[in-house]
């Protein structure tokens, strides 16, 4: 083989005297590869594998296959149940719908003790937070408590996470109030506003359950991790600014959520009427809660201290207001909270409202944000415990709990990171801690609501403010900046969009930048020159690996884009031709002699997934330009769809069928053909 190669390249030197040096260098490069060079007949056979492959499946066929694969496994399981006794069949179906029937069979008393302690600790944090988040959502306080009763019970039946704590959260409460108050003013028409909230919750639940049933979880991924970090940070600052109304005892306040409007409203109010007593009371208990949180972080054994600090604040401040009659001196209180079991609210869900389209849109936004937060929280703690979270079941569980919640006077609920962390630290074993929490909140609704009459609103504002630092993740923002600048741009876009625009503008900016990033990366006309790594048959990027050796007379390019289309095809052609011109200038020869130094352009298409008609047209033009310069085009390892389209366009015939599986085969075969 080596002797035959030597004879071939001696002939090549005689035929092309101006390229004798290149030929000798190529001879040495190929000779060094020894037996790794494939025989011409073998190369031809392998090229036929590419050219004679069957027609690829159509997009419709691929979609049907994916759907079949998604449901075929379950269908087989249900089919195999036909041979099982009736009780086993019923149990299997129940376990598939309600995972609680799976883990409750091995439930022990020691596990219940841990869940009981975790649930009680969770309730002590949940009760004051739920009241505060309801006021943030522009609802009466009892609706936050309602949301901490029914949704956790439904999730305990259908959810797969053992640690997640279900209930109202700050970000979803802000989303609902900021978008729905544009349709109906909650102060002038509280009943109409409540109906809009419940209808939005119903739509959010329907969307969430649909995502899980039809396996559309990828829609949730439209909000990337960076977008969520930026959105949460911006929302936390907006929520904090909104709480200045309660902390300062301001009566008239703006309904806008952007930082400029809120600060302007605060400035005007401070010059007119605000309550120093309210401010001192709120700041005192805010300091107390933050101090207990600091102590809890320093001493893990005192995890329960920051968990019960909000409840202690509510109890103590209520007693202080009652004993000192501070409500008569400008300190605003919660006053009446309706107690008792969640009232049925099916009749409050309206489908005949003129705002139905807006409500559905808001429901979709709430559904995606709530799912993103819940699944992120659930997966984080599932990874710590070492088990897998079923994303589709989570979506179905959260969807059904919100649908049923909308029938029982609950607004949109999801997994709370702060309460989940408390639940985890308290040693919860299963979702039974959610049941304990829900029962405790229900008892509070039945027995304790009258005692909350004198609870100052400033305390609720303090409780919400104390929970906000956990939403601002500066360390993660710095980490994203160091790793990916485009991701950081998404983060900044979401952050400033929420801060200076609105919640929906922040989300829109984050999604638009994320899509722009995807499009930029997917269609960016990236190509790289390749060289052979010394002592191997591997070809790698010459910029990344400076020690790689270029093959004289051959320019080898790899397409880095996944798609060759109208957006990048012409640029790809221009860059390849520009690279050839650079090679000619580097040679320092005359233009005519330089052209002969470049014999072949090898185009590695292994990264290319698809090509459109514009891409094929650009390849044809590239081939024609190369032929005019005396250079031949060779393509390597095109994917199934790509080779099929190139065959359909007769492009393979135009380049003489020079298609190979590997770059090494392409280089060896092309020089064999030239000789």
C-alpha positions as CSV (number, residue, x, y, z in Angstrom):
1,X,0.0,0.0,0.0
2,X,2.8,2.4,0.9
3,X,4.7,1.6,-2.4
4,X,1.5,2.2,-4.4
5,X,0.9,5.6,-2.6
6,X,4.6,6.5,-3.3
7,X,4.2,5.8,-7.0
8,X,0.9,7.7,-7.2
9,X,2.4,10.8,-5.6
10,X,5.5,10.7,-7.8
11,X,3.2,10.7,-10.8
12,X,1.2,13.6,-9.2
13,X,4.5,15.6,-8.9
14,X,5.3,15.1,-12.5
15,X,1.7,16.0,-13.7
16,X,1.6,19.1,-11.4
17,X,5.2,20.4,-11.2
18,X,4.1,23.5,-9.3
19,X,2.7,21.4,-6.5
20,X,5.6,19.0,-6.1
21,X,6.3,20.2,-2.6
22,X,2.7,19.8,-1.6
23,X,2.5,16.4,-3.2
24,X,5.5,15.2,-1.3
25,X,4.1,16.5,2.0
26,X,0.8,14.8,1.2
27,X,2.8,11.6,0.4
28,X,4.5,11.8,3.8
29,X,1.2,12.5,5.6
30,X,-0.7,9.6,4.0
31,X,2.3,7.2,4.3
32,X,2.5,8.0,8.0
33,X,-1.1,6.8,8.4
34,X,0.1,3.4,7.1
35,X,-2.6,0.8,7.0
36,X,-5.3,3.3,8.3
37,X,-5.8,4.4,4.7
38,X,-8.8,2.6,3.3
39,X,-8.7,0.7,0.0
40,X,-10.4,2.5,-2.9
41,X,-13.0,-0.3,-3.2
42,X,-13.9,-0.2,0.5
43,X,-14.2,3.6,0.2
44,X,-16.5,3.2,-2.7
45,X,-18.7,0.7,-0.9
46,X,-18.9,3.0,2.1
47,X,-19.9,5.9,0.0
48,X,-22.7,3.8,-1.5
49,X,-24.0,3.3,2.1
50,X,-24.6,7.0,2.3
51,X,-25.9,7.4,-1.3
52,X,-28.2,4.4,-1.2
53,X,-29.8,5.0,2.2
54,X,-33.6,4.8,2.3
55,X,-35.9,7.8,2.4
56,X,-35.9,9.5,5.8
57,X,-39.2,9.6,7.7
58,X,-41.4,12.7,7.2
59,X,-42.0,15.1,10.1
60,X,-45.5,13.8,10.4
61,X,-44.2,10.3,10.7
62,X,-41.7,11.3,13.3
63,X,-44.4,13.0,15.3
64,X,-46.6,9.9,15.2
65,X,-43.6,7.8,16.3
66,X,-42.9,10.0,19.3
67,X,-46.5,9.9,20.3
68,X,-46.6,6.1,20.0
69,X,-43.4,5.7,22.0
70,X,-44.8,8.0,24.7
71,X,-47.9,6.0,25.2
72,X,-46.8,2.5,24.0
73,X,-45.1,1.6,27.3
74,X,-48.1,2.5,29.3
75,X,-50.4,0.7,26.9
76,X,-48.3,-2.5,27.2
77,X,-48.5,-2.2,31.0
78,X,-52.2,-1.9,30.9
79,X,-52.5,-4.8,28.5
80,X,-50.4,-7.0,30.8
81,X,-52.9,-6.2,33.6
82,X,-55.5,-8.2,31.8
83,X,-53.9,-11.4,33.2
84,X,-53.7,-10.0,36.7
85,X,-56.5,-10.4,39.4
86,X,-59.0,-7.6,39.6
87,X,-57.6,-6.2,42.9
88,X,-54.1,-5.9,41.5
89,X,-55.5,-4.2,38.4
90,X,-57.4,-1.7,40.5
91,X,-54.3,-1.0,42.7
92,X,-52.1,-0.5,39.7
93,X,-54.5,2.1,38.2
94,X,-54.8,3.9,41.5
95,X,-51.0,4.0,41.9
96,X,-50.6,5.4,38.4
97,X,-53.1,8.2,39.1
98,X,-52.5,8.6,42.8
99,X,-48.9,7.9,43.8
100,X,-49.9,8.0,47.5
101,X,-51.2,4.5,47.1
102,X,-47.7,3.4,46.3
103,X,-45.7,4.9,49.2
104,X,-48.5,4.6,51.9
105,X,-48.2,0.8,51.8
106,X,-44.7,1.1,53.4
107,X,-45.6,4.0,55.7
108,X,-44.5,3.6,59.3
109,X,-45.2,5.3,62.6
110,X,-41.6,6.8,62.8
111,X,-42.1,8.4,59.4
112,X,-45.4,9.9,60.5
113,X,-43.7,11.4,63.6
114,X,-41.2,13.2,61.3
115,X,-43.9,14.3,59.0
116,X,-46.0,15.5,61.9
117,X,-43.2,17.7,63.2
118,X,-42.4,19.0,59.7
119,X,-46.1,19.7,59.0
120,X,-46.6,21.7,62.2
121,X,-43.4,23.6,61.6
122,X,-44.6,24.3,58.1
123,X,-48.0,25.5,59.2
124,X,-46.4,28.0,61.6
125,X,-44.7,29.6,58.7
126,X,-47.5,29.1,56.2
127,X,-50.3,30.8,58.1
128,X,-48.8,34.3,58.3
129,X,-47.2,34.0,54.8
130,X,-50.5,32.9,53.3
131,X,-52.4,35.9,54.8
132,X,-49.6,38.2,53.5
133,X,-49.6,36.7,50.0
134,X,-53.4,37.0,49.7
135,X,-53.1,40.8,50.4
136,X,-50.3,40.9,47.8
137,X,-52.8,39.3,45.3
138,X,-55.4,42.0,46.3
139,X,-57.6,39.4,47.9
140,X,-59.1,39.1,51.4
141,X,-56.7,37.4,53.9
142,X,-58.8,34.2,54.2
143,X,-58.2,33.3,50.5
144,X,-54.5,32.8,51.3
145,X,-55.5,30.4,54.0
146,X,-58.0,28.6,51.7
147,X,-55.2,28.1,49.2
148,X,-53.1,26.4,52.0
149,X,-55.9,23.8,52.7
150,X,-57.3,22.2,49.5
151,X,-54.3,22.3,47.0
152,X,-51.8,20.7,49.5
153,X,-54.3,17.8,50.1
154,X,-54.8,17.3,46.3
155,X,-51.0,17.4,45.7
156,X,-50.4,14.8,48.5
157,X,-52.7,12.4,46.6
158,X,-51.3,13.0,43.1
159,X,-47.8,14.5,43.5
160,X,-44.4,12.7,43.3
161,X,-42.3,15.0,45.4
162,X,-41.8,14.2,49.1
163,X,-40.5,17.5,50.2
164,X,-42.3,20.2,48.2
165,X,-44.6,22.5,50.2
166,X,-47.7,23.7,48.4
167,X,-49.4,27.0,48.8
168,X,-49.5,30.6,47.7
169,X,-46.2,32.2,46.7
170,X,-45.1,35.8,46.3
171,X,-44.3,35.8,42.6
172,X,-47.6,34.2,41.5
173,X,-49.5,36.5,43.8
174,X,-47.8,39.5,42.2
175,X,-48.5,38.1,38.7
176,X,-52.2,37.8,39.4
177,X,-52.6,41.2,41.0
178,X,-50.5,43.1,38.5
179,X,-52.2,41.8,35.4
180,X,-55.8,41.4,36.6
181,X,-56.2,44.8,38.2
182,X,-55.9,46.2,34.7
183,X,-59.2,44.6,33.9
184,X,-61.1,45.2,37.1
185,X,-60.1,47.4,40.1
186,X,-60.1,45.2,43.2
187,X,-60.9,48.2,45.4
188,X,-64.0,49.3,43.6
189,X,-65.3,45.9,42.5
190,X,-63.8,43.2,44.9
191,X,-66.4,40.6,44.0
192,X,-65.8,40.9,40.2
193,X,-62.0,40.9,40.8
194,X,-62.3,37.7,42.9
195,X,-64.3,36.0,40.1
196,X,-61.5,36.9,37.7
197,X,-58.9,35.5,40.0
198,X,-60.7,32.2,40.4
199,X,-61.3,32.0,36.6
200,X,-57.6,32.6,36.0
201,X,-56.7,29.9,38.5
202,X,-59.1,27.5,36.6
203,X,-57.4,28.2,33.3
204,X,-54.0,27.9,34.8
205,X,-54.9,24.5,36.2
206,X,-56.3,23.4,32.8
207,X,-53.1,24.4,31.0
208,X,-50.8,22.8,33.6
209,X,-52.7,19.5,33.5
210,X,-52.7,19.6,29.7
211,X,-49.0,20.0,29.6
212,X,-48.6,16.9,31.7
213,X,-51.2,14.7,29.9
214,X,-50.0,15.6,26.4
215,X,-46.3,15.6,27.5
216,X,-45.8,19.3,26.5
217,X,-43.4,20.0,29.3
218,X,-40.9,21.5,26.9
219,X,-43.2,24.6,26.9
220,X,-42.1,25.3,30.5
221,X,-38.5,25.3,29.3
222,X,-39.1,28.5,27.3
223,X,-38.3,30.2,30.5
224,X,-34.6,29.3,30.9
225,X,-32.8,29.2,34.2
226,X,-31.2,32.6,33.6
227,X,-34.6,34.1,32.8
228,X,-36.1,32.7,36.0
229,X,-33.2,34.1,38.1
230,X,-33.6,37.5,36.5
231,X,-37.4,37.5,36.7
232,X,-37.4,36.4,40.4
233,X,-34.9,39.1,41.3
234,X,-36.8,41.8,39.6
235,X,-40.1,40.5,41.0
236,X,-38.6,40.4,44.5
237,X,-37.7,44.1,44.4
238,X,-41.1,45.0,43.0
239,X,-42.9,43.0,45.7
240,X,-40.7,44.7,48.3
241,X,-41.5,48.1,47.0
242,X,-45.2,47.2,47.0
243,X,-45.0,46.4,50.7
244,X,-43.9,49.9,51.6
245,X,-47.6,50.7,51.5
246,X,-48.2,48.5,54.5
247,X,-44.9,49.2,56.2
248,X,-45.5,53.0,56.2
249,X,-49.2,52.9,56.7
250,X,-50.0,54.6,53.4
251,X,-53.6,54.9,52.4
252,X,-53.5,55.9,48.7
253,X,-50.9,54.0,46.6
254,X,-50.3,53.4,43.0
255,X,-51.5,50.3,41.2
256,X,-48.5,50.3,38.9
257,X,-45.7,47.8,39.6
258,X,-42.7,49.5,38.0
259,X,-40.0,51.0,40.3
260,X,-40.4,54.6,39.1
261,X,-44.2,54.7,39.8
262,X,-43.8,53.0,43.2
263,X,-41.0,55.3,44.3
264,X,-42.9,58.4,43.1
265,X,-46.0,57.2,45.1
266,X,-43.9,56.6,48.2
267,X,-42.3,60.0,47.9
268,X,-45.6,61.8,47.6
269,X,-47.1,59.9,50.5
270,X,-44.2,60.6,52.8
271,X,-44.8,64.3,52.3
272,X,-48.5,63.9,53.1
273,X,-49.7,61.2,55.4
274,X,-47.9,58.1,56.8
275,X,-47.8,56.4,60.2
276,X,-44.6,56.5,62.2
277,X,-46.0,54.0,64.7
278,X,-46.8,51.5,61.9
279,X,-43.3,52.0,60.5
280,X,-41.5,51.4,63.8
281,X,-43.7,48.3,64.5
282,X,-43.1,46.8,61.1
283,X,-39.3,47.4,61.1
284,X,-39.0,46.0,64.6
285,X,-40.5,42.7,63.7
286,X,-38.8,42.6,60.3
287,X,-35.5,42.9,62.2
288,X,-36.6,40.1,64.6
289,X,-37.5,37.7,61.7
290,X,-34.2,38.5,59.9
291,X,-32.2,37.9,63.0
292,X,-33.8,34.6,63.7
293,X,-33.1,33.6,60.1
294,X,-29.5,34.5,60.5
295,X,-29.3,32.4,63.7
296,X,-31.0,29.5,62.0
297,X,-28.4,29.5,59.2
298,X,-25.6,29.6,61.6
299,X,-27.0,26.8,63.8
300,X,-28.8,24.1,61.8
301,X,-30.3,22.6,64.9
302,X,-32.3,25.8,65.4
303,X,-34.0,25.5,62.0
304,X,-37.4,25.7,63.7
305,X,-36.6,29.2,65.0
306,X,-36.8,31.1,61.7
307,X,-39.8,28.9,60.8
308,X,-41.9,30.0,63.8
309,X,-40.6,33.6,63.9
310,X,-43.4,34.9,61.6
311,X,-46.1,33.3,63.7
312,X,-44.5,34.7,66.9
313,X,-44.4,38.1,65.2
314,X,-48.1,37.9,64.4
315,X,-49.1,36.7,67.9
316,X,-47.0,39.3,69.8
317,X,-47.8,42.2,67.5
318,X,-51.5,41.4,67.7
319,X,-51.4,41.4,71.5
320,X,-49.4,44.6,71.5
321,X,-52.0,46.4,69.3
322,X,-54.9,44.9,71.3
323,X,-53.4,46.0,74.7
324,X,-52.2,49.4,73.6
325,X,-55.1,50.2,71.3
326,X,-52.6,51.2,68.7
327,X,-55.3,50.8,66.0
328,X,-56.8,54.0,67.4
329,X,-53.5,55.8,66.8
330,X,-53.1,55.1,63.1
331,X,-51.9,51.5,63.1
332,X,-53.9,49.7,60.5
333,X,-55.0,46.1,61.3
334,X,-56.4,43.2,59.3
335,X,-59.8,43.3,61.0
336,X,-62.3,40.8,60.0
337,X,-61.1,37.5,58.5
338,X,-63.9,35.1,57.5
339,X,-63.4,31.7,59.1
340,X,-64.7,28.2,58.3
341,X,-64.2,25.6,55.6
342,X,-63.5,26.7,52.0
343,X,-66.7,27.8,50.4
344,X,-67.6,26.3,47.1
345,X,-66.9,28.7,44.2
346,X,-67.9,26.9,41.0
347,X,-70.5,29.5,40.3
348,X,-67.9,32.3,40.6
349,X,-66.0,31.0,37.6
350,X,-67.1,33.1,34.6
351,X,-66.9,32.1,31.0
352,X,-69.3,34.8,29.7
353,X,-67.1,37.7,30.7
354,X,-65.8,40.0,28.0
355,X,-62.3,39.6,29.4
356,X,-62.2,35.8,28.8
357,X,-59.4,36.1,26.2
358,X,-57.2,38.2,28.5
359,X,-58.0,35.8,31.4
360,X,-56.9,32.8,29.4
361,X,-53.6,34.6,28.4
362,X,-52.9,35.5,32.0
363,X,-53.8,31.9,33.1
364,X,-51.2,30.6,30.6
365,X,-48.5,32.9,32.0
366,X,-49.4,32.0,35.6
367,X,-49.4,28.3,34.6
368,X,-45.9,28.4,33.1
369,X,-44.3,30.5,35.9
370,X,-45.9,28.4,38.6
371,X,-44.8,25.1,37.0
372,X,-41.3,26.4,36.4
373,X,-40.9,27.3,40.1
374,X,-42.5,24.1,41.4
375,X,-40.6,21.7,39.2
376,X,-37.3,23.5,39.9
377,X,-37.9,23.3,43.6
378,X,-39.0,19.7,43.5
379,X,-36.1,18.5,41.4
380,X,-33.6,20.4,43.6
381,X,-34.6,18.5,46.7
382,X,-35.3,15.2,44.9
383,X,-31.7,15.3,43.7
384,X,-30.5,15.8,47.3
385,X,-32.6,12.8,48.5
386,X,-31.5,10.7,45.5
387,X,-34.8,9.9,43.8
388,X,-36.3,10.9,40.4
389,X,-39.2,13.4,40.0
390,X,-41.7,12.6,37.3
391,X,-42.1,15.9,35.6
392,X,-45.3,15.0,33.7
393,X,-47.0,13.7,36.8
394,X,-46.0,16.8,38.6
395,X,-47.7,19.0,35.9
396,X,-50.9,16.9,36.1
397,X,-50.9,17.0,40.0
398,X,-50.3,20.8,40.1
399,X,-52.9,21.3,37.3
400,X,-55.6,19.3,39.0
401,X,-55.0,20.9,42.4
402,X,-55.5,24.3,40.9
403,X,-58.6,23.3,39.0
404,X,-60.1,21.8,42.1
405,X,-58.8,24.8,44.1
406,X,-60.6,27.2,41.8
407,X,-63.9,25.3,42.8
408,X,-63.1,25.8,46.5
409,X,-62.2,29.5,46.7
410,X,-58.4,29.0,46.2
411,X,-56.2,31.0,43.9
412,X,-53.2,29.7,42.0
413,X,-50.9,27.6,44.2
414,X,-47.5,26.1,43.5
415,X,-44.4,24.9,45.3
416,X,-42.7,27.5,47.6
417,X,-38.9,27.3,47.8
418,X,-38.7,28.9,51.3
419,X,-41.3,26.7,52.8
420,X,-39.9,23.6,51.0
421,X,-36.5,24.3,52.5
422,X,-38.2,24.5,56.0
423,X,-40.0,21.3,55.3
424,X,-36.8,19.6,54.3
425,X,-34.9,20.9,57.3
426,X,-37.7,19.8,59.6
427,X,-37.1,16.2,58.5
428,X,-40.2,15.4,56.4
429,X,-40.4,11.9,55.0
430,X,-43.3,12.1,52.6
431,X,-46.0,14.4,51.3
432,X,-47.9,13.6,54.5
433,X,-46.3,16.8,55.9
434,X,-48.5,18.7,53.4
435,X,-51.6,17.0,54.8
436,X,-50.6,17.9,58.4
437,X,-50.0,21.5,57.3
438,X,-53.4,21.6,55.6
439,X,-55.2,20.2,58.6
440,X,-53.5,22.7,60.9
441,X,-54.4,25.6,58.6
442,X,-58.0,24.4,58.5
443,X,-58.1,24.3,62.3
444,X,-56.8,27.8,62.3
445,X,-59.6,28.8,59.9
446,X,-62.2,27.3,62.2
447,X,-60.9,28.5,65.5
448,X,-58.3,31.3,65.3
449,X,-59.5,33.8,62.7
450,X,-61.3,36.0,65.3
451,X,-58.0,36.4,67.1
452,X,-56.4,37.9,64.1
453,X,-58.7,41.0,64.1
454,X,-56.0,43.2,65.6
455,X,-53.1,41.9,63.5
456,X,-51.3,44.9,62.1
457,X,-50.9,45.0,58.3
458,X,-47.3,46.2,58.8
459,X,-46.5,42.7,60.2
460,X,-47.8,41.0,57.1
461,X,-45.7,43.4,55.0
462,X,-42.7,42.5,57.2
463,X,-43.3,38.8,56.7
464,X,-43.4,39.2,53.0
465,X,-40.3,41.4,53.0
466,X,-38.4,38.8,55.1
467,X,-39.0,36.2,52.5
468,X,-37.7,38.2,49.5
469,X,-33.9,37.9,50.0
470,X,-34.3,34.3,49.1
471,X,-35.6,35.3,45.7
472,X,-32.6,37.4,44.8
473,X,-29.7,35.1,43.9
474,X,-26.7,37.3,43.3
475,X,-24.2,34.4,43.5
476,X,-26.1,32.6,40.7
477,X,-26.1,35.8,38.6
478,X,-22.4,36.1,38.9
479,X,-22.0,32.4,38.1
480,X,-24.1,32.9,34.9
481,X,-22.0,35.9,33.9
482,X,-18.8,33.9,34.2
483,X,-20.1,31.0,32.1
484,X,-22.3,32.4,29.4
485,X,-22.6,36.1,28.6
486,X,-25.7,35.6,26.4
487,X,-27.5,33.8,29.3
488,X,-26.6,36.8,31.5
489,X,-28.2,39.1,28.9
490,X,-31.4,37.1,29.2
491,X,-31.1,37.5,33.0
492,X,-30.6,41.2,32.8
493,X,-33.4,41.6,30.3
494,X,-35.9,39.8,32.6
495,X,-34.7,41.7,35.6
496,X,-34.9,45.2,34.2
497,X,-38.1,44.4,32.2
498,X,-39.9,43.6,35.5
499,X,-38.3,46.4,37.4
500,X,-38.9,49.3,34.9
501,X,-41.8,47.9,32.9
502,X,-44.1,45.3,34.3
503,X,-44.2,41.6,35.1
504,X,-45.5,40.6,31.7
505,X,-42.9,42.9,29.9
506,X,-40.1,41.2,31.9
507,X,-41.3,37.7,30.9
508,X,-41.7,38.8,27.3
509,X,-38.2,40.3,27.2
510,X,-36.7,37.1,28.7
511,X,-38.5,34.8,26.2
512,X,-37.6,37.0,23.2
513,X,-33.9,37.2,24.1
514,X,-33.9,33.4,24.8
515,X,-35.4,32.7,21.4
516,X,-33.0,35.1,19.8
517,X,-30.1,33.3,21.5
518,X,-31.4,29.9,20.3
519,X,-31.8,31.2,16.7
520,X,-28.4,32.9,16.8
521,X,-26.7,29.7,18.0
522,X,-28.6,27.4,15.7
523,X,-28.1,29.3,12.4
524,X,-24.9,31.2,13.1
525,X,-22.8,30.5,10.0
526,X,-20.0,29.0,12.0
527,X,-17.3,27.1,10.1
528,X,-13.9,25.9,11.4
529,X,-10.8,24.7,9.6
530,X,-9.6,21.3,10.5
531,X,-6.2,19.6,10.6
532,X,-4.9,16.1,11.4
533,X,-3.9,15.6,15.0
534,X,-0.3,14.3,15.1
535,X,-0.1,10.5,15.3
536,X,-3.8,10.0,14.8
537,X,-6.5,9.8,12.1
538,X,-8.5,12.5,14.0
539,X,-9.2,15.9,12.4
540,X,-9.7,18.8,14.8
541,X,-10.2,22.5,14.8
542,X,-6.8,24.2,14.1
543,X,-7.6,27.2,16.4
544,X,-8.5,25.0,19.3
545,X,-5.6,22.6,18.7
546,X,-2.6,24.6,17.2
547,X,-0.5,21.4,17.1
548,X,-2.9,19.9,14.4
549,X,-1.4,19.6,10.9
550,X,-3.1,21.0,7.8
551,X,-3.0,18.7,4.8
552,X,-1.2,20.6,2.0
553,X,-3.4,21.1,-1.1
554,X,-6.6,20.5,0.9
555,X,-8.8,22.9,2.9
556,X,-11.0,21.0,5.3
557,X,-13.9,22.8,6.8
558,X,-16.5,21.7,9.4
559,X,-20.0,23.4,9.5
560,X,-20.7,24.3,13.1
561,X,-24.4,25.2,12.4
562,X,-27.1,22.7,12.9
563,X,-29.1,24.3,10.0
564,X,-28.0,25.5,6.6
565,X,-30.8,27.8,5.6
566,X,-31.7,31.2,4.0
567,X,-30.3,33.0,7.0
568,X,-26.7,31.7,6.9
569,X,-26.2,29.9,3.5
570,X,-24.7,32.9,1.6
571,X,-22.5,33.8,4.5
572,X,-21.2,30.3,4.6
573,X,-20.3,30.4,0.9
574,X,-18.6,33.8,1.3
575,X,-16.5,32.6,4.3
576,X,-15.2,29.5,2.5
577,X,-14.3,31.5,-0.6
578,X,-12.6,34.1,1.6
579,X,-10.6,31.4,3.4
580,X,-9.4,30.1,0.1
581,X,-8.3,33.6,-0.9
582,X,-6.4,34.0,2.4
583,X,-4.6,30.7,1.8
584,X,-3.6,32.0,-1.7
585,X,-2.2,35.2,-0.1
586,X,-0.3,33.3,2.6
587,X,1.4,31.1,0.0
588,X,3.1,34.2,-1.5
589,X,2.8,32.8,-5.0
590,X,1.2,34.3,-8.1
591,X,-2.6,34.0,-8.3
592,X,-2.5,31.3,-11.0
593,X,0.0,29.2,-9.2
594,X,-1.8,29.5,-5.9
595,X,-5.0,28.1,-7.3
596,X,-3.2,25.0,-8.2
597,X,-1.9,24.6,-4.7
598,X,-5.5,24.2,-3.4
599,X,-6.8,21.0,-5.1
600,X,-9.8,20.1,-2.9
601,X,-12.2,21.6,-0.4
602,X,-13.5,19.0,2.0
603,X,-16.8,20.0,3.8
604,X,-17.6,18.1,6.9
605,X,-21.4,18.1,7.4
606,X,-21.5,15.9,10.5
607,X,-23.0,18.7,12.6
608,X,-25.6,19.7,10.0
609,X,-29.0,18.4,10.8
610,X,-31.1,20.0,8.0
611,X,-30.8,22.1,4.9
612,X,-33.3,24.1,3.0
613,X,-33.5,25.1,-0.7
614,X,-31.5,28.3,0.0
615,X,-28.8,26.2,1.6
616,X,-28.7,23.8,-1.4
617,X,-28.5,26.8,-3.8
618,X,-25.5,28.2,-1.9
619,X,-23.8,24.8,-2.1
620,X,-24.3,24.7,-5.8
621,X,-22.9,28.2,-6.2
622,X,-19.9,27.3,-4.0
623,X,-19.3,24.2,-6.1
624,X,-19.4,26.4,-9.3
625,X,-17.0,29.0,-7.9
626,X,-14.6,26.3,-6.8
627,X,-14.6,24.6,-10.2
628,X,-13.8,27.9,-11.9
629,X,-10.7,28.1,-9.6
630,X,-9.7,24.5,-10.4
631,X,-10.8,23.2,-7.0
632,X,-13.0,20.2,-6.3
633,X,-15.7,20.0,-3.6
634,X,-16.0,16.9,-1.4
635,X,-18.6,16.4,1.3
636,X,-18.2,14.2,4.4
637,X,-20.8,12.4,6.6
638,X,-24.0,14.3,5.8
639,X,-27.0,13.3,8.0
640,X,-29.9,11.3,6.7
641,X,-32.2,14.2,5.9
642,X,-29.3,16.3,4.4
643,X,-28.1,13.5,2.0
644,X,-31.7,12.8,1.0
645,X,-32.3,16.5,0.0
646,X,-29.0,16.7,-1.8
647,X,-29.8,13.6,-3.8
648,X,-33.3,15.0,-4.6
649,X,-31.6,18.3,-5.8
650,X,-29.1,16.3,-8.0
651,X,-26.3,18.0,-6.2
652,X,-24.5,14.7,-5.5
653,X,-24.3,14.1,-9.3
654,X,-22.9,17.6,-9.8
655,X,-19.9,17.0,-7.5
656,X,-19.3,13.6,-9.1
657,X,-20.6,11.5,-6.2
658,X,-17.7,12.5,-3.9
659,X,-19.4,11.7,-0.6
660,X,-17.5,9.9,2.2
661,X,-18.1,8.7,5.7
662,X,-14.9,10.2,7.2
663,X,-12.5,13.0,6.5
664,X,-9.6,10.6,6.3
665,X,-11.3,8.5,3.6
666,X,-12.3,11.7,1.7
667,X,-8.7,13.0,1.7
668,X,-7.2,9.6,0.7
669,X,-9.8,8.9,-2.0
670,X,-9.7,12.4,-3.6
671,X,-5.9,12.2,-4.1
672,X,-6.3,8.7,-5.5
673,X,-8.9,10.0,-8.0
674,X,-6.7,13.0,-8.9
675,X,-3.7,10.7,-9.7
